[in-house]
Every structure is written in structure tokens, then in C-alpha cells.
Amino acid sequence: MNMNKNIEPLDDKSYPHGYWERYMANTLWFKKFFINGISNGYEEKYKLEIIDSILQIDDSNITLTFNL
């Protein structure tokens, strides 16, 4: 299993395309499927416990929801 490396394929215009999997602090964060930068509806999110960390996101095509 790939516990440390994100899977983030892009199309020829640098839009997210295909199956994405992202990890944070060696923990699976989310799985999602894109077609030419648009989510096709498949998405799995996982709860993250972030303590004493700075979260920096620069992906304009991903929406994050936090329950505090």
C-alpha cells in the first residue's frame, strides 16, 4: 500500500484528471476521481487529527470542509 506518496495525475492542460489519492502526515486524507479538472462525484474523505501543524493548500479545484 502506498502510505507516503500522493497520486495526483494531470491532463495535458495541467487539470486534475483520473484517480487522486492524497496523504497528510502518513495518513490517507482523501480519494477522489476527476475528469479534466471536474470532480465526477466519486469522493472518500477521512478524518485527520492535526496537532501543532500548519496546513497549506494551493489546489484551486479541491474544496475542504472542516468540522471543528
Secondary structure in CASP SS format (residue, H / E / C, confidence):
PFRMAT SS
TARGET T0000
AUTHOR 0000-0000-0000
METHOD secondary structure of the structure
MODEL  1
M C 1.00
N C 1.00
M C 1.00
N C 1.00
K C 1.00
N C 1.00
I E 1.00
E C 1.00
P C 1.00
L E 1.00
D C 1.00
D C 1.00
K C 1.00
S C 1.00
Y C 1.00
P E 1.00
H C 1.00
G E 1.00
Y E 1.00
W E 1.00
E E 1.00
R E 1.00
Y E 1.00
M E 1.00
A C 1.00
N C 1.00
T E 1.00
L E 1.00
W E 1.00
F E 1.00
K E 1.00
K E 1.00
F E 1.00
F E 1.00
I E 1.00
N C 1.00
G C 1.00
I E 1.00
S E 1.00
N E 1.00
G E 1.00
Y E 1.00
E E 1.00
E E 1.00
K E 1.00
Y C 1.00
K C 1.00
L C 1.00
E C 1.00
I C 1.00
I C 1.00
D C 1.00
S C 1.00
I C 1.00
L C 1.00
Q C 1.00
I C 1.00
D C 1.00
D C 1.00
S C 1.00
N C 1.00
I C 1.00
T C 1.00
L C 1.00
T C 1.00
F C 1.00
N C 1.00
L C 1.00
END
